[in-house]
Amino acid sequence: MIAMQYSIALPADYDMAIIDRRIHDKGPALDGFPHLRFKAYLSARKQSGSLSGPENLYAPFYLWEQPEGMNDFLCGPGFAVLSGDFGWPVVRTWSVWHAELGEDLRRAKFATRRETSIKPHANLSLLRQEAVAEARAAVDQSALAAVAAFNPTGWTMVQFRLWQALPKSEDGAQSYSVGYVALP
């Protein structure tokens, strides 16, 4: 499996209702997309209470069963429209160590993504075991989905979670609103 995300930073005064409409209108188009486990349509707002962050973002997160799905999406018309509307985003990918998925991901209202650096010569086997255990524990503690993945090119690890209710705090995590979850 491959995890994938691009993040589009938007101006502080950008009307985020445009993103909400885009998600509402285009979200269902990816339902049933070949090799897609899920696509979480994510946004963050510069000023939105518990989800406030440093900038407005549109940042969908994908979990692909096979690389062919990712390749077909990136080479297809949907991504061409997105890059035409918002510019050519950097698409980040991670090799998935583990994905723990609940039964009804469409109940997700929030997401968190925490990315950490992997230190040189780290015990990757132990790090993987710990990440898998944390993913399982997150689902046991009410996460609807938990993905643990890493990128050996830049030596980073990502821990992604979908939630029905926003957790109290995940240190160093970016929080998002979930507008829609596309499923197989």
Sequence and secondary structure as in RCSB ss.txt:
>XXXX:A:sequence
MIAMQYSIALPADYDMAIIDRRIHDKGPALDGFPHLRFKAYLSARKQSGSLSGPENLYAPFYLWEQPEGMNDFLC
GPGFAVLSGDFGWPVVRTWSVWHAELGEDLRRAKFATRRETSIKPHANLSLLRQEAVAEARAAVDQSALAAVAAF
NPTGWTMVQFRLWQALPKSEDGAQSYSVGYVALP
>XXXX:A:secstr
 EEEEE EEE TT  THHHHHHHHHHGGGGTT TTEEEEEEEEE SS GGG  SSEEE  EEEESSHHHHHHHHT
SHHHHHHHHHH    EEEEEEEEEEE S GGG  EEEEEEEE  TT  HHHHHHHHHHHHHHHHHTTEEEEEEEE
ETTTTEEEEEEEESS  S  TT EEEEEEEEE  
